[in-house]
Amino acid sequence: MQVWPGQRYPLGAVYDGMGTNFAVFSEVADAVELCLFDDDNNERRIPLPEVDAFVWHGYLPGIEPGQRYGFRVHGPYDPGRGLRCNPHKLLLDPYARAIDGDIDWDPALYGYEWGFPDSLSTLDSGPHMPKAVVVNPYFDWGNDRPPRVPYHNSVIYEAHVKGLTMRHPEIPEEIRGTYGAIGHPAIVEHLQSIGVTAIELLPVHHFVHDHRLIEAGLSNYWGYNSIGYFAPYHGYSSMGRRGQQVQEFRAMVKSLHAAGIEVILDVVYNHTAEGNHLGPTLCFRGIDNQHYYKLAEEDPRHYTDFTGCGNSLNVRSPHSLQLVMDSLRYWVQEMHVDGFRFDLASALAREGDHSYVDRLSVFFEVVQQDPVLNLVKLIAEPWDVGPGGYQVGNFPPLWTEWNGKFRDTVRDFWRTQPETLGEFASRIAGSADLYQDDGRRPFASINFITAHDGFTLTDLVSYNDKHNEANGEDNRDGDNHNRSWNCGAEGPTDDVGIKTLRAQMRRNYLATLWLSQGVPMLLAGDEMGRTQHGNNNAYCQDNELSWVDWESADEQLLEFTKRLSELRGRHRVFRRRKFFTGRPVRRVAGTPIPDLGWFAPDGSEMDDADWWHNFGHSITLFVNGEGIRELGPHGERRTDSSFLLLWNAYWEPLEFVLPGPEYGQKWSAVLDTADPRDGTVVEANNKLLVRERSLVVLDRVV
């Protein structure tokens, strides 16, 4: 077999139509072998002939897509110094564009002999390892273009590739649970019907199922255990040929783009599947442990862990940072995705001794100046498990954030917790207290009530406590503080009153989500009443507990969600690009009318004492359609309807007095979460009875 010198960049295996160039970085290596595998798993080892700037490389004519391969790295093995090279271990290419197979958790996967963590294992891990795959880089994108939906017009739908599609009756069985199913017209049409502009997929980077879960008959269903940052997970592919998951993923993106729907990936660059110092040697650890991971300064045999998963990726290393940036650009340029949600994003911003989170860290600086990445959506999960890791509101411009304070406050408001009114008002108005001082916009807040981690919307109103027994951890896992309320009975009930209240509470949460300033994010299935039967940590449940049950969809809830989407879509006053100012827009009969106003149920303007009343659970919000200060794309002034939103989280009906005629002579009810009465007209200063635990939205008629 011929081996030519090849090129040191791009890294990974790159097919050019005549052969394949292989390149892998390792500063610590003494030698690197390329290992090729045939269909019978016979291995052929080929020393890479060249090394430039610590990149080992070689070009092999005739190597085509579908070829499986890996690396063996020769170098020092001294765990006490953080050095873990072991040529007995087959290693995945960090830049593999596709990966075939899964690990089987044989003892040979570990760099040490079991029971002796500093020893050197000489067992060959090759037969037990997945293999990287050379892929065909060519794909007919046609006239595919990124939708580039502005943030303020966005509606995000958080979904699992398999969970969303596995039980859909209109999707052919052979493609259920795959990328092809996500791009199927049945899914696309559903997303369009509820106004979704972006689907945010739980991790699709190739990941590993934990040994503990496999032994328990479970799996890492969510996929937060990445090992291949360029490779779409092969388990979500309906195509049998090696490497075809790449083309199937691209076809999915192309289909969604044709419908105007963006694709956002949930990415896990904070840690890898190799775990702590007792974990397996699969890739980064054996290639260059010191450069890829944050090692404990006092004892480099151990890892610094801000993730709770055993290790943290060392983005302060230029080579590790390059890996992350190359991966991000690959998914944008070659796979056409439209953005990323960064899991435990605070871990990427730890500088110095890693004990603090720095919003001006190297990672953010590099992303900020990148001409590819600063044009896509960048969403942070703004916390990790390290000290000072909760950073909601502290990420730099260009970034948006999962607003955990929105979730917590809205849940507390609707379950009538004391001292929530003031913060609730701030959250539904766009969380200016978190984002405005940094020059950011209301859409910096990704608003959500539920997400994959926690109760579904139906379970939020049906359970006071978690019920995670199916996870096999004696119900110890998962959050104990869910801010949920079961409405009077734990779990399923035949009580008509409780069922009615639960339905109303779900509408309350959805209406609050859709009508708040910021970007609404909906958890897949919440619009149809999906339940996990009280499991708030279904990370290991790859079964009907987690999959969306389309045939049992709550059609009334779905229709209500569609109405909310249509209401928000028609009225830009609910999706402003700039924060409210509270300043007058115009005067009516000498009264200054601001862009928003807050009123107590008796019709009086809110004062400081009202905001801090311990048991305030009701408020009126006036949103002025003439107070939209941002101009249109051609400099034109924009106006909209004006609305009153009457929020009553109190447990009894309340009479709300509408503001005076200077705010509007007559108002028409367009939404009532308790008792639909569209078209009801109410005059200024008149009273309107708002049912207990409900929201009424009034549109100004004149």
HELIX and SHEET records of a PDB file:
HELIX    1   1 PRO A   79  ARG A   81  5                                   3    
HELIX    2   2 PRO A  107  LEU A  109  5                                   3    
HELIX    3   3 GLY A  126  HIS A  128  5                                   3    
HELIX    4   4 TYR A  151  ASN A  153  5                                   3    
HELIX    5   5 VAL A  161  THR A  165  1                                   5    
HELIX    6   6 GLU A  173  ILE A  175  5                                   3    
HELIX    7   7 TYR A  179  ILE A  182  1                                   4    
HELIX    8   8 PRO A  185  SER A  193  1                                   9    
HELIX    9   9 HIS A  211  GLU A  215  1                                   5    
HELIX   10  10 HIS A  234  TYR A  236  5                                   3    
HELIX   11  11 GLN A  244  ALA A  258  1                                  15    
HELIX   12  12 PHE A  284  TYR A  292  1                                   9    
HELIX   13  13 PRO A  318  GLN A  333  1                                  16    
HELIX   14  14 ALA A  345  ALA A  349  5                                   5    
HELIX   15  15 VAL A  362  GLN A  369  1                                   8    
HELIX   16  16 LEU A  373  LEU A  375  5                                   3    
HELIX   17  17 GLY A  404  TRP A  414  1                                  11    
HELIX   18  18 LEU A  421  ILE A  428  1                                   8    
HELIX   19  19 ALA A  432  TYR A  435  1                                   4    
HELIX   20  20 GLN A  436  ASP A  438  5                                   3    
HELIX   21  21 PRO A  442  ALA A  444  5                                   3    
HELIX   22  22 LEU A  457  LEU A  460  1                                   4    
HELIX   23  23 GLU A  469  ASN A  471  5                                   3    
HELIX   24  24 VAL A  496  LEU A  515  1                                  20    
HELIX   25  25 ASP A  526  MET A  528  5                                   3    
HELIX   26  26 TRP A  550  SER A  552  5                                   3    
HELIX   27  27 GLU A  555  ARG A  570  1                                  16    
HELIX   28  28 ARG A  572  PHE A  574  5                                   3    
HELIX   29  29 ASP A  608  TRP A  611  1                                   4    
SHEET    1   A 4 GLY A  12  TYR A  15  0                                        
SHEET    2   A 4 GLY A  19  PHE A  25 -1                                        
SHEET    3   A 4 VAL A  55  PRO A  61 -1                                        
SHEET    4   A 4 GLU A  50  ASP A  52 -1                                        
SHEET    1   B 5 GLU A  43  PRO A  47  0                                        
SHEET    2   B 5 ALA A  31  PHE A  37 -1                                        
SHEET    3   B 5 ARG A  68  HIS A  74 -1                                        
SHEET    4   B 5 LYS A 131  VAL A 133 -1                                        
SHEET    5   B 5 ILE A  99  ASP A 100 -1                                        
SHEET    1   C 2 TYR A  77  ASP A  78  0                                        
SHEET    2   C 2 LEU A  83  ARG A  84 -1                                        
SHEET    1   D 9 ILE A 156  ALA A 159  0                                        
SHEET    2   D 9 ALA A 198  LEU A 201  1                                        
SHEET    3   D 9 GLU A 262  VAL A 267  1                                        
SHEET    4   D 9 GLY A 339  PHE A 342  1                                        
SHEET    5   D 9 LYS A 377  ALA A 380  1                                        
SHEET    6   D 9 TRP A 399  TRP A 402  1                                        
SHEET    7   D 9 SER A 445  PHE A 448  1                                        
SHEET    8   D 9 VAL A 519  LEU A 523  1                                        
SHEET    9   D 9 ILE A 156  ALA A 159  1                                        
SHEET    1   E 2 HIS A 205  PHE A 207  0                                        
SHEET    2   E 2 SER A 226  PRO A 232 -1                                        
SHEET    1   F 2 ARG A 350  GLU A 351  0                                        
SHEET    2   F 2 TYR A 356  VAL A 357 -1                                        
SHEET    1   G 2 PRO A 584  VAL A 588  0                                        
SHEET    2   G 2 THR A 591  PRO A 594 -1                                        
SHEET    1   H 6 LEU A 596  PHE A 599  0                                        
SHEET    2   H 6 SER A 618  VAL A 623 -1                                        
SHEET    3   H 6 PHE A 643  ASN A 648 -1                                        
SHEET    4   H 6 SER A 694  ARG A 700 -1                                        
SHEET    5   H 6 LYS A 666  ASP A 672 -1                                        
SHEET    6   H 6 VAL A 681  GLU A 683 -1                                        
SHEET    1   I 2 LEU A 654  VAL A 657  0                                        
SHEET    2   I 2 LYS A 687  VAL A 690 -1                                        
END                                                                             
